[in-house]
Amino acid sequence: MVQIGNVPEIVSVKACLITLQEQEVITAWELPYENLLTRLTAAIFYFSLEKNVQLSEIQNMLQSFGTPVCEENKDTLSDLSYRLTFLEV
């Protein structure tokens, strides 16, 4: 059984985002309300890209986790530029 706030798929995506930040593909990322999540499809990640990085590159890098949807952030939960969700796992 999945424990709230400890979802293996979310942990894997977070590890990927940390790696992308270390590789200077993204400048920052965050996952609000992480401790309430029980599945990846409910998670909303936010991130900002480094200059000269295309949004499609991020989507390609995240394909192994499901169907990523990256779009401009219009939410008020984060000041970061882009919003990332997954349609299916």
N, C-alpha and C positions, 0 to 999 in steps of 0.2 A: 504494500500500500504506500502511496506517495504521501510524504509528510508535508504539510503546509510550509512553504518557504524553503523547502529542500527538494526541488524537482530536478532529477538528473539532466533532462533536456535543457532546462534553464541554466543549470550550472555549466553545461557544455557550451552554450551560446556565450555566456559571460566569459569563459576561458578564451573563446575565439576573439571576443571584443578586446580583451586585455592584450592578446597577441597582436591584434591589428593596431592597437594604440602603441605598443612597444615598437612595432615596425613602421610607425609614423604614417599609417594609412588614415586613421581617425585621430582627432585631437582629444576628444573626451567622449564618454558615454555614461548613461545612468539608467537605472531601472526602478522607478518609483513603486512603492507598495510591494516590494519584492517578497516580504514576509507573509503576504496574504495570498500568494499565487499557488495554484495547484496543478497548472498545466501550461505548456509553452504557448498554446494558442490564446491564452488569456493575458499574456505578458505584452507590455508595450515598452520597448526600449527606445531610448533617445540617444542620438550621437551627432557629432560634427565632423566633417571631413577635413583632411589636410588639403591645402591648395593643390591643384593639378590631379586630384583623384576623382574619378567619375563614380557616380552613384551605382551604375551598373556593375562596377568592379566589386562593390560591397555585396550586392545581391548574388553575384556569382560565387563569392567566397562563403556565403551562408546557405547555399543550396542543400548541403548535406544535412541540414537540420529540419528541412521541410520546405514550404513555399514562402520565401521571404517577400514582404511588401515594404519597400522603402519609399517614403514620400516626404515632402516638405512638412515640417512640423508647424501646425497651426493650433496646437493645444496650449493650454496655460500651465500644464504640469511641469514643463521644462523650458529652459531658454535655449537649449541646443537646437541645431538647425533641422535635423531630420528625425523622423519617427519610423520605427521598425516593428512590424508585427509578423506573425506567421499564420498562414491560412490553414495549413495542415502539417502534421508531423509524420 
